[in-house]
Amino acid sequence: MAGQKHTLDFTEGAITAKLVRFALPLLAGSLIQLLYNTVDLIFAGQYIGKEASAAVGASSMLVTLLVGLFTGLSVGGGVVVAKAFGGGEQDRVLRTVRTAVGMSVYGGLMIAALGFAAGPFLLRLMHTPESIMAQATDYVRVYFLSVVFSILYNMCSGCLRALGNSRFPMLVQLGGGLLNVLLDWLFIVRIDNGVLGVAYATLLCQLGTAVFSLLLLTVSLPELREKPLRLLTVEPAVLAEILRVGVPAGLQSMAVTLSNVLVQSRINSLGVDVIAAFTAYYKVELVIYLPIMAFGHTMTTFSGQNMGAGRPDRVRKGLRICTAMSMAWAILGAILCLTLTGPAMFGWFNREPEVIALGMAIITVTFPFYWLYSILENLSDTIRGAGNTLRPMLITLCNICLLRTALLYLITSRWTTASAVAAVYPVTWASTALCLLLYWLKSPWSRRTFRPDKT
């Protein structure tokens, strides 16, 4: 392939060395993403106030819900690309990438239009307090205009990772992070646009990262530059394959986010201080969550390429190694946040003592059990990488969506505290991880006797 130097073949060579080589840029990219994702909230909390922070937090879950389907479709595109690349099918790689990019643009435009029109109505369904409704509406409407760029960026990054290239997505995140800081300073501090400034900065940043990631994708696959307009071509047969893998992953993403929307709705009924505390918590937990997600993305690519090449033995070994590294990070991060850095990190987002105290109460409940999420993420992404997204979706739907919602209303019917709401997370992490582990142990590709054909 023409862009061979910008790809990584996981089907041969030392497993640990290649996993680390691929995961390190993803880890660096995760930390970069952590920094620029928190900049919005830092500027809002420090320069506009807790109401602005709450407005951003109250609307963020809504945005994530509506783009969740296409986030899953980007997983589907990446899995199909990885299996084609692992099997040495260059033409199939190119056709899949073109279809994935076109699907992202058309789908993103539809989601943007829907979110812009229905945003205020959906915010009211989530019991957003009237004191922050106007700011939340302004934020969510402008933010939805950036959705098409966000979806395109995620799809391009997913395709790059599927080719074994984790360095280019890291460069995009670095450039996007620097641009985000500059735009936040410009719109919030210099121009004083309030919550709209946060949204404008996000819009322009997402535009920049989408264009940059698309350009880098053409560097890894120079053949894409020969007929640029073909990047908007959607081939029905290829689209069907992406949808087969991606729709269950997208529904899983939406199910997880829907459960979080229901949690957010319950949080919104507990007052502005609790909203602000959870808004800050969702940023603080990224210190642990994003690296875990990076290990999961590593296993999606590793599993996809090796299953495409008919090497399930390497998938089993890779899963053990990646899960061990991910759990180590979760345990270390939890210890540091609980003993040393927690109050300072919450103070970055909100300086009010009540909010910081509530935030510390939340992580005391969740962080000691985050290693369970490592097991969940790596198993789920490995199974998805093998091309089976239906079972992870069903397991997630039952545990993260249904069980979490039932527990939420059962617990908070008696205890209406931030800690009570937070307790639903570790319980459902444990149940989901257990179900995924049982399914993995019974799956054919987890057995030493399973030897599929290369195709």
N, C-alpha and C positions, 0 to 999 in steps of 0.2 A: 504494500500500500504506500502511496506517495508520501503520506505524513507519518511514516513508520517511527521516526525519532520522537514524535510527540505522543506515542502510545506505549502501553505496557502490557505484555502478554503474561497473564497469570497462570497459563496452563503448563508452564515448564519452569524449572529452577527452584531455588530455595524458597519455601513458603513464607517463613518468618521475615526474611529480608525483604521480599516483595511486598508483604503486607505493611511492614513498617515504612518502606519507601513510599507506598501509596497513601498510607494513613497520615503521615507527618504533615504533608501539605493540607490535608483535610482538617487536621487538628489546628494548624496555624490559621486556616481559613475560618474555622469555628470561633477561634478567639477574636479574630478580626471582626467577624459577624457579631459576636457578643459586644464588642466595643461600639460599633456603629449602630446596633439595634438599641443600645442603652442611651446613646447620645440624645435621641429624641426625648426620652423621658427625663433625662437629666436637665436638659434645657427647659422643658415644660415645668418640671418641679421646682427648679431653682429660680427661673425668671418669670414664670407666670403664676405658679401656685398649685396647691393640691387639687383644686377643682379642675384645673387643666389636665393634671396627671390622671385624675379619675376619668375625665372625658375621653382621653386617649385609651385608657385601659378598658372602659366600658364598651367601646366600639371595636376593639382589636379582635375579639373573639368572633364577632359577626363577619368581619372581613375574612378571617381565616376559614370560617365555615364555607363561605361561598366560593373561595378559590381552592378548597380542599379537593374537589373532584379532579381538577386539572393538576394538582400536585401529585395525585395518584397516577394520573395519565402520564406524567413525566417519568414516574417509576416504570410504568409499562413500556414506554419508549426506550428507556435505558436498558431494561432487561432484554428486549428484543435485539437491540444493538449489541449488547454484550454477548449474547448467545451466537449471533451472526459473526461477530468478530472472533470469538473463540473457535468457531467452526471454519474460519478462513473464507467466509462468503462476503467479499468486498462489495459486490453489486447490491446485495441485500442490505448491507450497512448503509450505503448511500441512499437507497430508496426509503429506508426506515427513517433516517435523519430528516430527509426532505418532508416526508409526511408528518413527522412529529412537529417540525417548525411551523408548517402551514396550519396544522390543527391548533397549535398554541395561539397563533395570531387570531384566527377566526373565533375560537372559543373564548379567548380573553376579551374580545370586543363585546361578546354577548354578556359575559359576566359583569363587565364594567357598566353596561347599560342597565342591567337588572339591578345591580347594587345601588347605582346612583338614584334610580327611581324609587326603589323600595326601602332604602336605608332608614329613613325616619320611622316608617311603620314598624320595621323589624326592631329598631332600638326600643320602641315603646313595648313591644312584646317581651323584651328582656328586662322590663321594669327599670329602665334607666331613670335615675332621679331627675325631676324637673329642673333642679338647680344646675345640672350640667347638660341637659338635653340639647340646648342650642349649640353649645360648643362641640358636643359629640356628633351632632348632625353635620355641622360644617366640616369637621375632620373626616368623617366617614365618606362624605360625598366626593371630596377632593381625592381621598385615598383610593376610592374605587376607580378613578380615572387612571391610576397607575397600575391597575391589576393586569392589563394586557402585557405590560413590560415585565412585571413580576413573573407571570406565567412563562413568557418567552425565555427569561433568564433561567428559570428553574429547568425548563426543558433542555436548553443548550448545555447547561452545566451537567444535567443528567446524562446527556449523550457523550460529553467529554469524559466523564467518570467511567462510563461504560467502555470506552476505548482504553481505559487504564491511565488517563491523564487527569491527575488531581492537582497538578501545578497550575494549569490555566484557570480553573475555577478559583483557586486561591488568589491569583493575580487580579481577577475580576472583583473579588471581595475586598482586596486591599484598595484598589482604585475606588470602589464604591464607598468604602469606609471614609477615605479621605474627602471625597466629594460630599458625603453626608454631613461630616463635621463642618465643612466650609459653608454649606447651604443652611444648616441649622443656625450657625452664627449670623449669617447674613439676614435670614428671614425673621429670626426671633429676637436677636440682640440689636442688630443695626436698624432693621426696618420696623421691628416691633409688630409683627402680624399675629401674635398670639398663637392659638391652636392651629389656625390656618397656616401659619408659618411652618409648623411641624409637618403638616400635610403637603405643602408645596415642596419642601425639602425632600420628602420621601418620593414624591412624584418625579422630580427631576433626577434624583439618584437612581430610581428604578429604570428610568429611560436610559441613563448612562450605562448601567450594568447590563441591560439587555443588548444594547448595541455592541458593547465590548465583548460580551460572551459569544455573540453571533460571529463577530469577526475572528475570534480565536478558534471557533469551531471550524471555520474555513481554513485556518492554518493547519489544524490537525487533519482535515480532509480537503486538500486543495482542489479536488475534483468538483467540490460544491461551487467554486468560483467560475466554472466554465459557463454555466447558464444560471445566473443569480435568481431570475424570476421563478425557476423551478423549485426554489425553496418554499414557495407558497402552493406547490402542487400536492394535493392529497390523493394518494392511490387507495382506492377502496379496499383492496385485498390486504395491503399493509396496515391500513387503519383498523381493519377488523382484528388483526393480530395484536396491535397495540391495545385496542379496547378489551380484548380477551384477558390480557394481563393487567391492564391499567384500570379498568372500571372497578373490579373488586378492591384494588389498592386505593382508588379514589373514594369509594364508598366507605372503606375503612377509615381513611383520613377524615371524611366528613362525620362519621360516627363518633370518632374521638373528639372532634371539635364540637359536635353537637352536645356531647356530654359536658364539655367544658363551657358551652354556652349556657346550659342549664345550671351548672355550678355558678357561672358568672351572674346569672339571673338571681340566684339565691344570695350571692354576695351583694348584689346591688340593693337588695332589700335590707341589708344590715348597716347601711350608712356610709357616708363619704370616707371616714377614716379606714374602715375595713376595705372599701374599694381601693383606696390608695395603697394600703398595705399589700393586698394581693397583686395589684398592678406592679409594685416594686418587686414582689416575690417572683413573679413570672419572669422578670429580668435577672434577678439574682440566681435563680435556678439554672439559667443558661450556662453558668460556669460549669455545671456538671452535665446538663442535658446535651449541649452542642457537641462536646467531644464524644459522648456516647453515640450520638447520631452519626458522627463522622466514622466511628468504627462500624456502625450498621451499614452505612453507604459503602464502606470498603467490602463488607461481606456480600452485599448485593452484586457488585461488580465481579468479585472473586467467584461467587457461586454461579453467576450467569455465564462467565467465560468458561469455567471448568465443566459445567453441565453441557454447554454447547460443544465442548471437545470430548465429552464422554469420560470425565475424570471425577466421579463423585468421591473417590478416596481423598483427593486434595480438598474437596469441600469440607469433609469431616474434620480434617486436620486444621484447616483454616478457621473453622468455627470455634474450635477449642482455644486456639491462640488468641483470636480477636476477643472472645468473651472474657478471657482472663485479663487482657489488657484493659478492657472496658470496665470491668468490675474494680480493678485496682484504682483506676481514675475516680470512679464513683465514691469509693471508700475514702480515698485521700481528700477529695474535694469536700466531702461532707465533714470530715474531721476539721479541716481548716476553717470552713465557714462557721461551724458550730462553736469552735473554741477561740478563734482569732479574728477573722475578718468580717463576720456577719453584720454587726452593728454599723461598721464603717461602710459596708456595701449598701445597706439600706439607706444610710445617710446621704449617699450620692443622689438618691432619687427623691428623698423627702426628709427634711431636717426636723420635722415635728416628732417629739419623743413618743407620743401615743402611736404614731404610725410605725416607728422603728420597733417599738415593743411588740406590736401586733405581728410585724414581719418576722421577728425572732421566734415568736410563739409558733408561727406557721412552719418554719424550717425545722424546728425541734420535733415536729410531728412527722415531717416527710423525709428529710435528708438522711436520717439513719438507715432508711430502707431503699435508697436510690439504687443500690447495687442490684436489687430485683429488677429494676427497669433495664439494666444492662443485659440481663438474660433475655428479657422480653424483646428488646430491640434487635439483638444479634440473631436470635432464633427467627424472628419474624422476617428480617431482611434476607437471611439465608434462604428461607423457604420461598420468598418472593423471587429472589434471584434465580432459583431453580425453575421458575415459570409457574409456580402454584400460588396464586394470590387469593383464591377463593376461601381456603381453609383459614388462613390468618385473618381474613375479613370476618368470617363467621365467629371465630374465637374472640376477636376484638369486639364485635358487635354485642355478643352475650355478656362479656365482662366489663369492658371499658364504658360501653354505652348503657346497657340495661341494668347490670348489677350496680354500677356506680350511681346511676340516677336513683335507683331504689334505696341504696344506702344513704344517699344525700338527704332524701326527704325523710327517711326513717330517723337518722341521727339528728338532723336539725329540727325535727318536730319537738325534740326535747331539749337539745342544747343549741342555742343560737349564738355561737361564738366562731371566731375565725379558725380556731384549732379544730373545732368539730367539723367544719367544712373541709379542712385540709386532710382529715383522717380518711376520707374516702379514697384518696390517691394511693397510699401504700397498700391498702387492702386489695384494691383492684389490680395493682401491679403484680401482687403475689398470685392472685387467681389466674391472671392472664399468662404469666410466665409458666405456671404449672401446666395449664392446658396446652400451651405451645410445646413444652418439653415432652409431654406425653404423646402429642401428635408426631413430633420429630422422631422419637424413639420407635414409633410404629411405621414411619414412612419408608418406602423402599430404598431411597438414596442414602439413608442413614446406616444401612446395613453393609457389611463388608462383602457380602455375596452379590450385591447389586452391581452389574456392569452393563450400562446401556450402550447402544450403538452411538457412534460419534454424532450422527445426525439427530 
